Amino acid sequence: MSEAKLPKIQDFDLAGKTVLARVDHNVVEKGVIKDTFRIDSTFGLIHHVAARGGHLILMTHNGRTRDGQTGRIKSGPGTAVDPVADYLNRKLAAGLVVPQLPVDPDWGITRLDEAVMGPLLGRLKARQVGGLYLPNTRWFAGEESKDAKTQALAAEWAAVADLYVNDAFGSWQPHASTFDVAKAMPACAGFLMQKELDNLARVLNPEPPFVAVVAGAKYDTKIGPLNKLYDQVSHLVLGGVIYNAFLCAKYGIEVAGVEAEDVELARGLAAKDKNAGKILEPKALVESQVLDRRDPAQVRVVKTAEFSPGRKYAYFLDVAPESFDDPAIREPLARARTVFVNAVMGLTPHFGEGSRAIYGLIAENEKALKLYGGGDTLAELKNLQPGLYMHALDDQSYYFFTGGGAVLTAIEQGSPYGLKPVEVLLRRG
């Protein structure tokens, strides 16, 4: 399937139509917005629907609300969308109203209550309100359950609107609000979705030399994307626990916090790299005896040159900044024309020097296209290099994806069009 067949919002007549838009505003924690980037990224959609004479209904998930064992749904102020609606009302004078739907204490919102929705839909079509913002989609019975409730929920959502728009690239799991509802009504991609797919193509078909920087807390969650990236890149820089697992596999050392299963998985990458030599190894690591704080008396820098089989180490919690002074790393990054970053090098908040150093080094290459994926990566870039982050927002050589998991899944699949919420849109084209 090709991008040309993707139905797009700009190809639809919105005048007088009700538009149900799924966005990824999963940015509220304990009732407070952590960062507005994902919200701001959907301003184009909101303005477009208003300018084209449409009536807008927004919806997003926020946090985890469903008990995986019992299926019960927990709702409350901590995962409510009201802070997002309030932000949009302040920022855009959007005039959004959040319907106060009845919530079952065990099963969440079981239906779109007509007594609430009927009058609000009337006010929406009469332009007495600027738009509706439905409660957290994960408060709805059926959003994640994959059963008859899912189909009933999708049908209810489809009944209140004329067009479904998916502008939530980061929400790549096939839930009722991202997948099933798109099967029940006319559906298309929003502007942010289109932009994410266009830039994902630049990761999947990069201009060489291509360098990827990848880190993570578990090797098994990254093994598929890592193997795909390894075959594609000119060079690969690793960080976090996945780098620790690689070091254990290559050098035969033991590092606290690295599970045997991860080391075993990393052996394949270490064997592959023995001949290809694509992995650029930061050669100085920060070892700590404790995880929950940075105690100078319990922290030291360890060099990979000291490694010998069987040697045991405490936790490697960061890459030492001097590692990125090494010409063996600096020069490939300086030559790169495409850099993909899905990485926090150390355990935050106490070990951020490695991340700060590599983000700064990448910025020195002004000619490369720099693609950052993942909420944690962006949060740490903003926290550790705030000036660089603000500059990058207006720099055409940078692109910040709103969904790291979606990017990695697409890399593993070799295409963005295998993501279920995208695939279902293609069927509507």
Secondary structure, 3 states (H helix, E strand, C coil): CCHHHCCEHHHCCCCCCEEEEEECCCCEECCEECCCHHHHCCHHHHHHHHHCCCEEEEECCCCCCECCCCCCECCCHHHCCHHHHHHHHHHHCCCEECCCCCCECCEEECCCCHHHHHHHHHHHHCCCCCEEECCCHHHECCCCCCCHHHHHHHHHHHHCCCEEEEECCCCCCCCHHHHHHHHCCCEEECHHHHHHHHHHHHHHCCCCCEEEEEEECCCCCCHHHHHHHHHHCCEEEEEHHHHHHHHHHHHCCEECCCCHHHHHHHHHHHHHHHHHCCEECCCEEEEECCCCCCCHHHEEEEEHHHCCCCCEECEEEEECHHHHHCHHHHHHHHHCCEEEEECCCCCCCCCCHHHHHHHHHHHCCCCCEEEECCHHHHHHHHHHCHHHHHHHHCCCCEEECCCHHHHHHHHHHCCHHHCHHHHHHHHHC
